[in-house]
């Protein structure tokens, strides 16, 4: 594909890095020094210019592009860039990154509005990512497949976890759960029955949502909240608002702290099940008076990475079991998680993964990325001419690379636990864990 990416920020760079090996990529950036940086760092063509101007897009070859991705930090710039590209080349698929959900609502009302074929909303995706993690104790990442009938989650095994020092065979006591990977010291390993689970390991499991939830409560009993988890959200930003709204949809009644008077009033009007408190969230007296330390989870969504780190550290000091922070600068995520934040969520990383997920899905119906791009979890429908159709899994695995794990199957909307003698049939949806290096080989076979 000939792909034009407008904007060489963290999102644009991340997508370009993922696409550079298999596609002809052109990046348009209005800062000359930044364009030069990308030229040296990646195997892409860079053009210095304004991505909303006709002559710049023509220079980038938009008229011959299969896809145009507008990924700058400015919503209006991305919308105008996509509209202009569409005017130049109506058959080109356009994707715009936006933050404000008002544009998303307009686009959803009239799909294709603004000349945009796919609109991805950073704030909404980030909130959804946070809420998926909030619902699973000790989870660092989570995603769903097969219309919600299959869940994938990545957990960190704590020092006091009941499965520390057990083998995978000993820890595998859940009816519909598959251990897909162990991540140890940055290396991804496919688990065997005698693989030993150590404190600090991260494990990727695939199974029914109930089994994944049960697994989460088993490995982190101290972090497992009661049915009615108490969640405190700091900051009434768009992300904070959507986190509360999505928690309300799950039947929870979160507490939200917002310092701005007018914003707090607006949020109180739009979040009927949320207790909105108007205060400075760094005021220790306020946090103690409101018993924030009794919360199961604190989510900090302020507009500053440093403030979010401070909030999480204060919360842990007050006794909050688990903290989640929005971290704008992706490079801070590992650092913040090292010094005390349990889960860091980068909006730029979330939206970059979503766009890459779409551009790379190929024959897969859904894709989730593990450890950025070290491995992938794919959902694929087995076709009648698939090399695996009609084979038992134990026979099919002989045709697949060693670093592949079949984690779940759904057949006629029913969850099937994959076992060695399970026969794969045309029409089955399989959820497989695959190391990135062999993704193309595996998808060709499936």
KOLKEVEX-971827 format. One record per residue (C-alpha): chain; residue in one letter; x negated, y negated, z; residue number from 1. Coordinates in pm, whole numbers, m for minus. Each point is the difference from the previous one (the first is absolute). Layout:
! residues N
(atom 'A'; 'A'; (X; Y; Z); NUM);
...
! end
This chain:
! residues 446
(atom 'A'; 'X'; (0; 0; 0); 1);
(atom 'A'; 'X'; (m100; m360; m54); 2);
(atom 'A'; 'X'; (74; m165; 335); 3);
(atom 'A'; 'X'; (m19; m372; 77); 4);
(atom 'A'; 'X'; (m26; m95; 367); 5);
(atom 'A'; 'X'; (59; m363; 93); 6);
(atom 'A'; 'X'; (m174; m98; 322); 7);
(atom 'A'; 'X'; (m327; 137; 135); 8);
(atom 'A'; 'X'; (83; m17; 371); 9);
(atom 'A'; 'X'; (m11; 308; 222); 10);
(atom 'A'; 'X'; (313; 145; m160); 11);
(atom 'A'; 'X'; (m114; m57; m357); 12);
(atom 'A'; 'X'; (m348; 130; 71); 13);
(atom 'A'; 'X'; (133; 313; 172); 14);
(atom 'A'; 'X'; (229; 83; m292); 15);
(atom 'A'; 'X'; (m272; m72; m255); 16);
(atom 'A'; 'X'; (m239; 230; 188); 17);
(atom 'A'; 'X'; (256; 281; m10); 18);
(atom 'A'; 'X'; (80; m44; m370); 19);
(atom 'A'; 'X'; (m344; m78; m145); 20);
(atom 'A'; 'X'; (m104; 360; m65); 21);
(atom 'A'; 'X'; (300; 106; m207); 22);
(atom 'A'; 'X'; (124; m321; m155); 23);
(atom 'A'; 'X'; (m112; m306; m192); 24);
(atom 'A'; 'X'; (31; m269; 269); 25);
(atom 'A'; 'X'; (m15; m379; m42); 26);
(atom 'A'; 'X'; (12; m224; 308); 27);
(atom 'A'; 'X'; (103; m366; m26); 28);
(atom 'A'; 'X'; (m126; m222; 282); 29);
(atom 'A'; 'X'; (m6; m380; 22); 30);
(atom 'A'; 'X'; (m308; m13; 226); 31);
(atom 'A'; 'X'; (m312; 46; m211); 32);
(atom 'A'; 'X'; (m218; 121; 289); 33);
(atom 'A'; 'X'; (256; 261; 99); 34);
(atom 'A'; 'X'; (32; 118; m361); 35);
(atom 'A'; 'X'; (m379; 38; m13); 36);
(atom 'A'; 'X'; (4; 207; 320); 37);
(atom 'A'; 'X'; (246; 242; m150); 38);
(atom 'A'; 'X'; (m195; 25; m323); 39);
(atom 'A'; 'X'; (m299; 131; 191); 40);
(atom 'A'; 'X'; (197; 217; 242); 41);
(atom 'A'; 'X'; (240; 180; m237); 42);
(atom 'A'; 'X'; (13; 138; m350); 43);
(atom 'A'; 'X'; (259; m253; m116); 44);
(atom 'A'; 'X'; (11; m303; m230); 45);
(atom 'A'; 'X'; (62; m326; 184); 46);
(atom 'A'; 'X'; (138; m321; m144); 47);
(atom 'A'; 'X'; (m15; m330; 186); 48);
(atom 'A'; 'X'; (323; m193; m38); 49);
(atom 'A'; 'X'; (356; m66; 112); 50);
(atom 'A'; 'X'; (212; 314; m33); 51);
(atom 'A'; 'X'; (313; m207; m62); 52);
(atom 'A'; 'X'; (m140; m163; m315); 53);
(atom 'A'; 'X'; (68; 140; m345); 54);
(atom 'A'; 'X'; (m351; m26; m138); 55);
(atom 'A'; 'X'; (m150; 176; 305); 56);
(atom 'A'; 'X'; (242; 290; m32); 57);
(atom 'A'; 'X'; (m62; 18; m375); 58);
(atom 'A'; 'X'; (m374; 12; 69); 59);
(atom 'A'; 'X'; (63; 290; 241); 60);
(atom 'A'; 'X'; (179; 190; m274); 61);
(atom 'A'; 'X'; (343; m4; 155); 62);
(atom 'A'; 'X'; (164; 48; m339); 63);
(atom 'A'; 'X'; (m161; 347; m12); 64);
(atom 'A'; 'X'; (28; 80; 371); 65);
(atom 'A'; 'X'; (196; 297; 129); 66);
(atom 'A'; 'X'; (28; m156; 342); 67);
(atom 'A'; 'X'; (m43; m342; 161); 68);
(atom 'A'; 'X'; (m39; m24; 377); 69);
(atom 'A'; 'X'; (30; m341; 168); 70);
(atom 'A'; 'X'; (m159; 32; 345); 71);
(atom 'A'; 'X'; (m96; m348; 118); 72);
(atom 'A'; 'X'; (97; m127; 347); 73);
(atom 'A'; 'X'; (255; m240; m152); 74);
(atom 'A'; 'X'; (349; 131; m81); 75);
(atom 'A'; 'X'; (83; m266; m257); 76);
(atom 'A'; 'X'; (m328; 50; m184); 77);
(atom 'A'; 'X'; (64; 374; m26); 78);
(atom 'A'; 'X'; (356; m50; m124); 79);
(atom 'A'; 'X'; (m103; m256; m263); 80);
(atom 'A'; 'X'; (m292; 216; m111); 81);
(atom 'A'; 'X'; (226; 302; m52); 82);
(atom 'A'; 'X'; (263; m209; m181); 83);
(atom 'A'; 'X'; (m263; m144; m230); 84);
(atom 'A'; 'X'; (m148; 342; m69); 85);
(atom 'A'; 'X'; (345; 137; m77); 86);
(atom 'A'; 'X'; (63; m286; m243); 87);
(atom 'A'; 'X'; (m324; 80; m178); 88);
(atom 'A'; 'X'; (49; 377; m2); 89);
(atom 'A'; 'X'; (357; 118; 75); 90);
(atom 'A'; 'X'; (m99; 368; 11); 91);
(atom 'A'; 'X'; (m269; m52; 265); 92);
(atom 'A'; 'X'; (90; 134; 345); 93);
(atom 'A'; 'X'; (m34; m278; 257); 94);
(atom 'A'; 'X'; (m49; 37; 376); 95);
(atom 'A'; 'X'; (6; m295; 239); 96);
(atom 'A'; 'X'; (m114; m12; 359); 97);
(atom 'A'; 'X'; (216; m231; 211); 98);
(atom 'A'; 'X'; (30; m79; 370); 99);
(atom 'A'; 'X'; (334; m175; 27); 100);
(atom 'A'; 'X'; (294; 237; m8); 101);
(atom 'A'; 'X'; (231; m263; m158); 102);
(atom 'A'; 'X'; (m170; 69; m334); 103);
(atom 'A'; 'X'; (38; 373; 57); 104);
(atom 'A'; 'X'; (373; m39; 66); 105);
(atom 'A'; 'X'; (44; m197; m324); 106);
(atom 'A'; 'X'; (m198; 261; m192); 107);
(atom 'A'; 'X'; (196; 288; 155); 108);
(atom 'A'; 'X'; (326; m173; m91); 109);
(atom 'A'; 'X'; (m105; m21; m363); 110);
(atom 'A'; 'X'; (m282; 248; m55); 111);
(atom 'A'; 'X'; (m234; m141; m258); 112);
(atom 'A'; 'X'; (59; m356; 114); 113);
(atom 'A'; 'X'; (m296; m235; m45); 114);
(atom 'A'; 'X'; (m133; 238; m267); 115);
(atom 'A'; 'X'; (m124; 231; 277); 116);
(atom 'A'; 'X'; (41; 377; m30); 117);
(atom 'A'; 'X'; (m114; 84; 352); 118);
(atom 'A'; 'X'; (m14; m231; 299); 119);
(atom 'A'; 'X'; (m187; 104; 315); 120);
(atom 'A'; 'X'; (59; m199; 315); 121);
(atom 'A'; 'X'; (m297; m14; 236); 122);
(atom 'A'; 'X'; (194; m97; 311); 123);
(atom 'A'; 'X'; (268; 265; m44); 124);
(atom 'A'; 'X'; (m246; 278; m83); 125);
(atom 'A'; 'X'; (m211; m92; 302); 126);
(atom 'A'; 'X'; (302; 6; 230); 127);
(atom 'A'; 'X'; (107; 338; m137); 128);
(atom 'A'; 'X'; (m350; 135; 53); 129);
(atom 'A'; 'X'; (m1; m124; 362); 130);
(atom 'A'; 'X'; (342; 147; 79); 131);
(atom 'A'; 'X'; (m100; 341; m139); 132);
(atom 'A'; 'X'; (m301; 3; 232); 133);
(atom 'A'; 'X'; (195; m134; 301); 134);
(atom 'A'; 'X'; (229; 302; m11); 135);
(atom 'A'; 'X'; (m284; 253; 31); 136);
(atom 'A'; 'X'; (m218; 5; 313); 137);
(atom 'A'; 'X'; (m374; m3; m81); 138);
(atom 'A'; 'X'; (68; m35; m375); 139);
(atom 'A'; 'X'; (m233; m218; m203); 140);
(atom 'A'; 'X'; (184; 38; m329); 141);
(atom 'A'; 'X'; (325; 158; m116); 142);
(atom 'A'; 'X'; (194; 44; m320); 143);
(atom 'A'; 'X'; (304; 190; m122); 144);
(atom 'A'; 'X'; (60; 215; m307); 145);
(atom 'A'; 'X'; (284; 186; m168); 146);
(atom 'A'; 'X'; (259; m256; 96); 147);
(atom 'A'; 'X'; (m97; 9; 366); 148);
(atom 'A'; 'X'; (10; 379; 38); 149);
(atom 'A'; 'X'; (m381; 23; 28); 150);
(atom 'A'; 'X'; (m230; m216; 211); 151);
(atom 'A'; 'X'; (m374; m46; m10); 152);
(atom 'A'; 'X'; (m181; m155; 294); 153);
(atom 'A'; 'X'; (m355; m61; 113); 154);
(atom 'A'; 'X'; (m73; 28; 372); 155);
(atom 'A'; 'X'; (m303; m59; 217); 156);
(atom 'A'; 'X'; (m60; 269; 261); 157);
(atom 'A'; 'X'; (m67; m165; 335); 158);
(atom 'A'; 'X'; (m225; 127; 278); 159);
(atom 'A'; 'X'; (288; 131; 207); 160);
(atom 'A'; 'X'; (199; 155; m282); 161);
(atom 'A'; 'X'; (118; 359; 66); 162);
(atom 'A'; 'X'; (m143; 116; m334); 163);
(atom 'A'; 'X'; (m357; m121; 59); 164);
(atom 'A'; 'X'; (m250; 285; m46); 165);
(atom 'A'; 'X'; (268; 229; m138); 166);
(atom 'A'; 'X'; (m29; 160; m341); 167);
(atom 'A'; 'X'; (248; m95; m270); 168);
(atom 'A'; 'X'; (152; 348; 37); 169);
(atom 'A'; 'X'; (54; m60; 373); 170);
(atom 'A'; 'X'; (136; m351; m52); 171);
(atom 'A'; 'X'; (228; 107; m286); 172);
(atom 'A'; 'X'; (308; 81; 207); 173);
(atom 'A'; 'X'; (253; m204; m195); 174);
(atom 'A'; 'X'; (239; 178; m233); 175);
(atom 'A'; 'X'; (m3; m243; m289); 176);
(atom 'A'; 'X'; (m333; m178; 24); 177);
(atom 'A'; 'X'; (m320; 41; m202); 178);
(atom 'A'; 'X'; (m343; m131; 98); 179);
(atom 'A'; 'X'; (m118; m161; m324); 180);
(atom 'A'; 'X'; (m331; m159; 97); 181);
(atom 'A'; 'X'; (m241; m79; 280); 182);
(atom 'A'; 'X'; (m186; m331; m22); 183);
(atom 'A'; 'X'; (m315; 9; 210); 184);
(atom 'A'; 'X'; (m266; m272; m5); 185);
(atom 'A'; 'X'; (143; m128; m327); 186);
(atom 'A'; 'X'; (m17; 340; m172); 187);
(atom 'A'; 'X'; (319; 166; m125); 188);
(atom 'A'; 'X'; (19; 377; 63); 189);
(atom 'A'; 'X'; (267; 249; m101); 190);
(atom 'A'; 'X'; (84; 186; 324); 191);
(atom 'A'; 'X'; (m34; 375; 34); 192);
(atom 'A'; 'X'; (154; 214; 270); 193);
(atom 'A'; 'X'; (m322; 1; 203); 194);
(atom 'A'; 'X'; (m70; m374; m44); 195);
(atom 'A'; 'X'; (m37; m153; 347); 196);
(atom 'A'; 'X'; (179; m327; 78); 197);
(atom 'A'; 'X'; (m214; m250; 191); 198);
(atom 'A'; 'X'; (82; m319; 187); 199);
(atom 'A'; 'X'; (m33; m291; m241); 200);
(atom 'A'; 'X'; (95; 208; m304); 201);
(atom 'A'; 'X'; (277; m126; m223); 202);
(atom 'A'; 'X'; (236; 262; m137); 203);
(atom 'A'; 'X'; (238; m31; m292); 204);
(atom 'A'; 'X'; (314; 210; 34); 205);
(atom 'A'; 'X'; (289; 56; m242); 206);
(atom 'A'; 'X'; (337; 139; 103); 207);
(atom 'A'; 'X'; (362; m71; 75); 208);
(atom 'A'; 'X'; (57; m332; 178); 209);
(atom 'A'; 'X'; (115; 187; 312); 210);
(atom 'A'; 'X'; (m311; 217; 13); 211);
(atom 'A'; 'X'; (m230; m299; m55); 212);
(atom 'A'; 'X'; (179; m185; 281); 213);
(atom 'A'; 'X'; (m34; 303; 227); 214);
(atom 'A'; 'X'; (m368; 28; m88); 215);
(atom 'A'; 'X'; (m50; m369; 84); 216);
(atom 'A'; 'X'; (160; 42; 342); 217);
(atom 'A'; 'X'; (m207; 312; 65); 218);
(atom 'A'; 'X'; (m340; m145; m76); 219);
(atom 'A'; 'X'; (66; m329; 178); 220);
(atom 'A'; 'X'; (248; 69; 283); 221);
(atom 'A'; 'X'; (m112; m308; 193); 222);
(atom 'A'; 'X'; (78; m227; m296); 223);
(atom 'A'; 'X'; (336; 159; m79); 224);
(atom 'A'; 'X'; (274; m245; 83); 225);
(atom 'A'; 'X'; (348; 99; 102); 226);
(atom 'A'; 'X'; (275; 0; m260); 227);
(atom 'A'; 'X'; (56; m373; 51); 228);
(atom 'A'; 'X'; (m356; m123; m51); 229);
(atom 'A'; 'X'; (m67; m347; 130); 230);
(atom 'A'; 'X'; (m172; m205; m266); 231);
(atom 'A'; 'X'; (m126; m357; 32); 232);
(atom 'A'; 'X'; (m75; m192; m320); 233);
(atom 'A'; 'X'; (m222; m307; 25); 234);
(atom 'A'; 'X'; (60; m265; m266); 235);
(atom 'A'; 'X'; (310; m79; m200); 236);
(atom 'A'; 'X'; (m169; m1; m337); 237);
(atom 'A'; 'X'; (162; 166; m301); 238);
(atom 'A'; 'X'; (m178; 319; 99); 239);
(atom 'A'; 'X'; (114; m30; 362); 240);
(atom 'A'; 'X'; (357; m61; m113); 241);
(atom 'A'; 'X'; (5; 305; m227); 242);
(atom 'A'; 'X'; (m158; 220; 268); 243);
(atom 'A'; 'X'; (282; m93; 240); 244);
(atom 'A'; 'X'; (266; 41; m269); 245);
(atom 'A'; 'X'; (m127; 347; m93); 246);
(atom 'A'; 'X'; (m23; 101; 368); 247);
(atom 'A'; 'X'; (360; m115; 45); 248);
(atom 'A'; 'X'; (98; 227; m291); 249);
(atom 'A'; 'X'; (m155; 286; 198); 250);
(atom 'A'; 'X'; (220; m80; 296); 251);
(atom 'A'; 'X'; (m265; m177; 207); 252);
(atom 'A'; 'X'; (27; m336; 174); 253);
(atom 'A'; 'X'; (m345; m160; m17); 254);
(atom 'A'; 'X'; (m112; m315; 175); 255);
(atom 'A'; 'X'; (m151; m275; m217); 256);
(atom 'A'; 'X'; (m220; m286; 123); 257);
(atom 'A'; 'X'; (m7; m314; m218); 258);
(atom 'A'; 'X'; (m144; m336; 105); 259);
(atom 'A'; 'X'; (171; m229; m254); 260);
(atom 'A'; 'X'; (342; m114; 126); 261);
(atom 'A'; 'X'; (175; m24; m338); 262);
(atom 'A'; 'X'; (m141; 328; m126); 263);
(atom 'A'; 'X'; (101; 173; 322); 264);
(atom 'A'; 'X'; (359; m124; m39); 265);
(atom 'A'; 'X'; (12; 118; m362); 266);
(atom 'A'; 'X'; (m134; 342; 93); 267);
(atom 'A'; 'X'; (250; 34; 286); 268);
(atom 'A'; 'X'; (282; m66; m247); 269);
(atom 'A'; 'X'; (m121; 263; m248); 270);
(atom 'A'; 'X'; (m109; 274; 242); 271);
(atom 'A'; 'X'; (306; 90; 209); 272);
(atom 'A'; 'X'; (m161; 293; 182); 273);
(atom 'A'; 'X'; (m330; m176; 72); 274);
(atom 'A'; 'X'; (m71; m204; 311); 275);
(atom 'A'; 'X'; (m181; m309; m130); 276);
(atom 'A'; 'X'; (m216; m175; 260); 277);
(atom 'A'; 'X'; (m140; m349; m67); 278);
(atom 'A'; 'X'; (m348; m27; 148); 279);
(atom 'A'; 'X'; (m374; m5; m58); 280);
(atom 'A'; 'X'; (m89; 370; m9); 281);
(atom 'A'; 'X'; (m350; m65; 137); 282);
(atom 'A'; 'X'; (150; m132; 326); 283);
(atom 'A'; 'X'; (m86; 276; 249); 284);
(atom 'A'; 'X'; (256; m132; 248); 285);
(atom 'A'; 'X'; (275; 36; m259); 286);
(atom 'A'; 'X'; (m113; 349; m103); 287);
(atom 'A'; 'X'; (m2; 113; 364); 288);
(atom 'A'; 'X'; (337; m161; 81); 289);
(atom 'A'; 'X'; (157; 175; m300); 290);
(atom 'A'; 'X'; (m162; 333; 92); 291);
(atom 'A'; 'X'; (m159; 33; m343); 292);
(atom 'A'; 'X'; (m238; 251; 156); 293);
(atom 'A'; 'X'; (289; 243; 36); 294);
(atom 'A'; 'X'; (43; 22; m378); 295);
(atom 'A'; 'X'; (m83; 323; m180); 296);
(atom 'A'; 'X'; (m131; m184; m304); 297);
(atom 'A'; 'X'; (m106; m357; m77); 298);
(atom 'A'; 'X'; (m19; m118; m362); 299);
(atom 'A'; 'X'; (m185; m328; m61); 300);
(atom 'A'; 'X'; (87; m177; m325); 301);
(atom 'A'; 'X'; (m143; m347; 57); 302);
(atom 'A'; 'X'; (m163; m194; m286); 303);
(atom 'A'; 'X'; (m353; 43; 131); 304);
(atom 'A'; 'X'; (m204; 319; 26); 305);
(atom 'A'; 'X'; (m174; m126; 311); 306);
(atom 'A'; 'X'; (331; m82; 171); 307);
(atom 'A'; 'X'; (133; 345; m80); 308);
(atom 'A'; 'X'; (m311; 159; 147); 309);
(atom 'A'; 'X'; (37; m213; 315); 310);
(atom 'A'; 'X'; (367; 95; 36); 311);
(atom 'A'; 'X'; (m78; 368; m29); 312);
(atom 'A'; 'X'; (m281; m18; 255); 313);
(atom 'A'; 'X'; (225; m192; 241); 314);
(atom 'A'; 'X'; (274; 257; m50); 315);
(atom 'A'; 'X'; (m233; 291; 75); 316);
(atom 'A'; 'X'; (m116; m180; 312); 317);
(atom 'A'; 'X'; (361; m37; 113); 318);
(atom 'A'; 'X'; (64; 369; m55); 319);
(atom 'A'; 'X'; (161; 28; m345); 320);
(atom 'A'; 'X'; (m51; 357; m124); 321);
(atom 'A'; 'X'; (m66; m77; m366); 322);
(atom 'A'; 'X'; (m77; m307; m209); 323);
(atom 'A'; 'X'; (36; m73; m370); 324);
(atom 'A'; 'X'; (m151; m312; m160); 325);
(atom 'A'; 'X'; (43; m159; m340); 326);
(atom 'A'; 'X'; (m353; m69; m127); 327);
(atom 'A'; 'X'; (m24; m224; m302); 328);
(atom 'A'; 'X'; (m370; 52; m61); 329);
(atom 'A'; 'X'; (m29; 364; m101); 330);
(atom 'A'; 'X'; (m363; 26; 111); 331);
(atom 'A'; 'X'; (110; m73; 359); 332);
(atom 'A'; 'X'; (223; 308; 28); 333);
(atom 'A'; 'X'; (m267; 247; 110); 334);
(atom 'A'; 'X'; (m162; m259; 230); 335);
(atom 'A'; 'X'; (328; m85; 174); 336);
(atom 'A'; 'X'; (88; 367; 40); 337);
(atom 'A'; 'X'; (m341; 56; 156); 338);
(atom 'A'; 'X'; (41; m273; 263); 339);
(atom 'A'; 'X'; (350; 87; 116); 340);
(atom 'A'; 'X'; (276; m31; m262); 341);
(atom 'A'; 'X'; (160; 342; m46); 342);
(atom 'A'; 'X'; (119; m54; m358); 343);
(atom 'A'; 'X'; (m99; m282; m235); 344);
(atom 'A'; 'X'; (219; m60; m304); 345);
(atom 'A'; 'X'; (m139; m208; m285); 346);
(atom 'A'; 'X'; (270; m158; m222); 347);
(atom 'A'; 'X'; (m248; m30; m286); 348);
(atom 'A'; 'X'; (m92; 367; 27); 349);
(atom 'A'; 'X'; (365; 102; 21); 350);
(atom 'A'; 'X'; (98; m186; m316); 351);
(atom 'A'; 'X'; (m313; 106; m188); 352);
(atom 'A'; 'X'; (79; 363; 80); 353);
(atom 'A'; 'X'; (359; m46; m112); 354);
(atom 'A'; 'X'; (m104; m142; m337); 355);
(atom 'A'; 'X'; (m274; 259; m45); 356);
(atom 'A'; 'X'; (250; 269; 99); 357);
(atom 'A'; 'X'; (223; m115; m285); 358);
(atom 'A'; 'X'; (m272; m37; m261); 359);
(atom 'A'; 'X'; (m163; 334; 82); 360);
(atom 'A'; 'X'; (304; 214; 68); 361);
(atom 'A'; 'X'; (m9; 160; m348); 362);
(atom 'A'; 'X'; (196; 324; 23); 363);
(atom 'A'; 'X'; (36; m34; 377); 364);
(atom 'A'; 'X'; (329; m131; 134); 365);
(atom 'A'; 'X'; (m158; m146; 311); 366);
(atom 'A'; 'X'; (m353; m56; 122); 367);
(atom 'A'; 'X'; (m153; m90; 336); 368);
(atom 'A'; 'X'; (m365; m85; 46); 369);
(atom 'A'; 'X'; (m209; 142; 286); 370);
(atom 'A'; 'X'; (m292; m200; 138); 371);
(atom 'A'; 'X'; (52; m262; m275); 372);
(atom 'A'; 'X'; (m100; 218; m293); 373);
(atom 'A'; 'X'; (m173; 307; 140); 374);
(atom 'A'; 'X'; (298; 229; m56); 375);
(atom 'A'; 'X'; (360; m14; m115); 376);
(atom 'A'; 'X'; (328; 163; 90); 377);
(atom 'A'; 'X'; (208; 57; m314); 378);
(atom 'A'; 'X'; (360; 99; m57); 379);
(atom 'A'; 'X'; (36; 188; m329); 380);
(atom 'A'; 'X'; (294; 182; m155); 381);
(atom 'A'; 'X'; (m103; 342; m133); 382);
(atom 'A'; 'X'; (95; 16; m367); 383);
(atom 'A'; 'X'; (99; 315; m186); 384);
(atom 'A'; 'X'; (m330; m1; m188); 385);
(atom 'A'; 'X'; (m211; m63; 310); 386);
(atom 'A'; 'X'; (m285; 247; 44); 387);
(atom 'A'; 'X'; (130; 62; 352); 388);
(atom 'A'; 'X'; (369; 60; m75); 389);
(atom 'A'; 'X'; (104; 352; 96); 390);
(atom 'A'; 'X'; (m314; 61; 207); 391);
(atom 'A'; 'X'; (m30; 68; 372); 392);
(atom 'A'; 'X'; (m198; m269; 181); 393);
(atom 'A'; 'X'; (m281; 242; 90); 394);
(atom 'A'; 'X'; (m41; 76; m372); 395);
(atom 'A'; 'X'; (44; m360; m110); 396);
(atom 'A'; 'X'; (m272; m120; 238); 397);
(atom 'A'; 'X'; (m253; 209; m193); 398);
(atom 'A'; 'X'; (60; m232; m297); 399);
(atom 'A'; 'X'; (m42; m317; 207); 400);
(atom 'A'; 'X'; (m318; m161; 138); 401);
(atom 'A'; 'X'; (m85; 82; 365); 402);
(atom 'A'; 'X'; (73; m356; 118); 403);
(atom 'A'; 'X'; (375; 32; m65); 404);
(atom 'A'; 'X'; (268; 77; 259); 405);
(atom 'A'; 'X'; (367; 59; m80); 406);
(atom 'A'; 'X'; (166; m172; 294); 407);
(atom 'A'; 'X'; (371; 30; m70); 408);
(atom 'A'; 'X'; (257; 108; m258); 409);
(atom 'A'; 'X'; (354; m120; m52); 410);
(atom 'A'; 'X'; (239; 207; m210); 411);
(atom 'A'; 'X'; (357; m111; m70); 412);
(atom 'A'; 'X'; (m54; m274; 262); 413);
(atom 'A'; 'X'; (m93; 262; 263); 414);
(atom 'A'; 'X'; (m334; 1; 184); 415);
(atom 'A'; 'X'; (m202; 319; m48); 416);
(atom 'A'; 'X'; (m304; 79; 212); 417);
(atom 'A'; 'X'; (m280; 101; m238); 418);
(atom 'A'; 'X'; (m138; 344; 79); 419);
(atom 'A'; 'X'; (m229; 226; m198); 420);
(atom 'A'; 'X'; (283; 209; m141); 421);
(atom 'A'; 'X'; (224; m299; m85); 422);
(atom 'A'; 'X'; (67; m3; m375); 423);
(atom 'A'; 'X'; (m24; m334; m177); 424);
(atom 'A'; 'X'; (292; m57; m235); 425);
(atom 'A'; 'X'; (70; m249; m275); 426);
(atom 'A'; 'X'; (181; m296; 153); 427);
(atom 'A'; 'X'; (m171; 33; 338); 428);
(atom 'A'; 'X'; (m142; m321; 144); 429);
(atom 'A'; 'X'; (m337; 72; 156); 430);
(atom 'A'; 'X'; (m190; m238; 227); 431);
(atom 'A'; 'X'; (m371; 68; m26); 432);
(atom 'A'; 'X'; (m311; m141; 165); 433);
(atom 'A'; 'X'; (m279; m50; m255); 434);
(atom 'A'; 'X'; (m346; m146; 24); 435);
(atom 'A'; 'X'; (m22; m292; m243); 436);
(atom 'A'; 'X'; (m281; 155; m202); 437);
(atom 'A'; 'X'; (228; 278; m129); 438);
(atom 'A'; 'X'; (332; m184; m30); 439);
(atom 'A'; 'X'; (0; 2; m382); 440);
(atom 'A'; 'X'; (m85; 370; m13); 441);
(atom 'A'; 'X'; (275; 89; 247); 442);
(atom 'A'; 'X'; (275; m213; m156); 443);
(atom 'A'; 'X'; (m76; 154; m340); 444);
(atom 'A'; 'X'; (60; 347; 147); 445);
(atom 'A'; 'X'; (313; m94; 192); 446);
! end
